[in-house]
Amino acid sequence: MPKVYREYEPDQDFLLPRSLKEWLPEGHLAYFLSEVVDEMDLSEIFAYYEKEERGQPPYHPRMMVKVLLYW
């Protein structure tokens, strides 16, 4: 049975503003990091979480890498 992750939808609507694209100007570093991480092979991270069956669903690994790199 595949691992279930918490929802991760980077283009989701928010109450205010409706999209992250409304918060950040064009060419912002966050867009660059997002594109780089989307191209990365994170199969080892995904494989680790696929084996773990305890606890609540984890945050999506791709999202967490983006947060860690931006931070």
C-alpha positions in Angstrom: 0.0 0.0 0.0 1.6 3.3 -1.0 2.4 5.9 1.7 -0.2 8.7 2.2 1.1 12.2 2.5 -0.5 15.3 3.8 -2.0 17.4 1.0 0.5 19.5 -0.9 -0.8 21.7 -3.6 1.5 24.6 -4.4 -1.2 26.3 -6.6 -4.0 26.0 -4.0 -6.2 28.9 -3.2 -5.9 30.8 0.0 -8.4 33.0 1.8 -6.2 36.1 1.3 -4.4 36.1 -1.1 -5.7 33.4 -3.2 -2.4 32.2 -4.5 1.3 32.3 -3.5 2.0 33.9 -6.8 0.2 37.0 -5.5 2.6 37.2 -2.6 5.9 36.9 -4.4 7.2 39.1 -7.3 8.3 37.5 -10.6 11.8 36.2 -10.4 11.8 35.6 -6.6 14.3 33.1 -5.2 11.5 30.9 -4.0 10.4 30.2 -7.7 14.0 29.2 -8.6 14.3 26.9 -5.6 11.0 25.3 -6.3 12.0 24.6 -9.9 15.4 23.1 -8.8 13.8 20.8 -6.2 11.1 19.7 -8.7 14.0 18.4 -10.8 15.8 16.6 -8.0 15.8 12.9 -7.5 14.3 12.4 -4.0 13.7 8.7 -4.4 15.7 7.8 -1.3 13.6 10.1 0.9 10.4 8.8 -0.6 11.7 5.2 -0.1 12.4 5.9 3.6 8.9 7.1 4.2 7.3 4.3 2.2 8.5 1.8 4.8 7.3 3.8 7.8 3.7 3.0 8.8 3.5 4.6 12.2 2.1 8.0 13.1 0.3 10.7 11.2 0.8 11.2 7.5 4.1 13.1 6.9 4.4 16.4 5.1 5.3 15.9 1.4 9.1 15.4 1.1 9.3 17.7 -1.9 7.7 20.5 0.0 9.9 20.0 3.1 13.1 20.1 0.9 11.9 23.4 -0.6 11.3 24.9 2.9 14.6 23.7 4.2 16.5 25.1 1.3 14.7 28.4 1.4 15.1 28.8 5.2 
